[in-house]
Amino acid sequence: MMIDPFSYVDQYKDASYQEILKFKNELISDITKFEHDFNRKDPNWRVCPSPDVYYQWNLEALGLIAPMLSEAFNREYECGEKNTFDYGKDMKEFYKGK
């Protein structure tokens, strides 16, 4: 049984911008993989929940995580200790560490 997207995403409500960004990127990666590798003859379609259920779950979670990402950006860069001028440097470090 899968946890519903609302409950799962709720764990990110107080997360840092970069933690939420990482989760968003993972969701987009999974969504893109399904859209590009769609193959119903794949044996994974016989598992439960099936890949299309994961796809729908990821889409729902992405819709829920987007406002959290915006709030975290505002909390950290607009109103927090970080400056928007630091954003570019922070993102270079974030993506370099992948």
N, C-alpha and C positions, 0 to 999 in steps of 0.2 A: 504494500500500500504506500502511495506517495503522500507526502505532506503537502498541504495546499500552498500555493504560491504566496498567499497573504501571510501565513504563519512563518514561512521560510524567510521571506524578505524582511519581516519584522525584526529579525536579528541584526539588521544593518541600520536600524533607526538612529543609533548614536555612533556609527562607525565613521572613520575618517574618510575624507574625500578619496584618497588613494585606495582604501579598502573597497569602497563602493565602486570605484572605477574598475578595479580588477574584476569584481563580480560581473559588472556590466559587460566587460570585454569577453569574459567566459561565456556569458549568455549569447552574445552576438556570434561568437565562434561556433557554438553548438547549433544555433539557428542557421547560420550559413552552411555548415556541414550538411545539415538535413536538406536544405534547399538545393545544394549542388550534388549531393550523393544519393538523391532519392531513388530507391530501388526496392520495390516491393518483393522482389524475388530473393532478396537478402535474407539469410536465416534469422537475423535479428528481429524480423517482423513477427517471429513466432514467440518472442519473449513477451512477458507482461510486466509492466505496461510497455506497449509497443512504441517504436520510434516516433510515430505521429503524436502520441500522447505526450512524450517528452517535448516535442516541438511546440505543441500548444501550451504546455506548462512554461517553457522558456519564454514564449511570447508574452504570456500573462505577467511573468516575473519582470520582464524588461519594462513593461508598461508601469509596473509598480515601483521599480527602482529608479526610474528617470527623475521623478520629483525629489527623491531622496538625494540623488547626485547633485541636483541643483541647490538644494538646501545646504548640503555639506560644502559645496563650493562657496556659497554666500557666507556660511559660518566661518570658514577658514580663510578665504581670500578677500572677501569684501568687508567683513566685519571683524575678522579675527586678527591674529598676530601676523599672519602671512600677508604679503603684499601682492597685488595682481602682477607686479613686475617680476616677482619670483616664480610665477606660474610656468613660464617657458622652461626655466632651469629645472624646476621640479618635475615637469613632464619628461624632459630629456633623461633625467636620472631614473624615473619610473619605467620608461620603456627600454632603457639600456639594461636594466636589471632583469628583463624577461628572458 
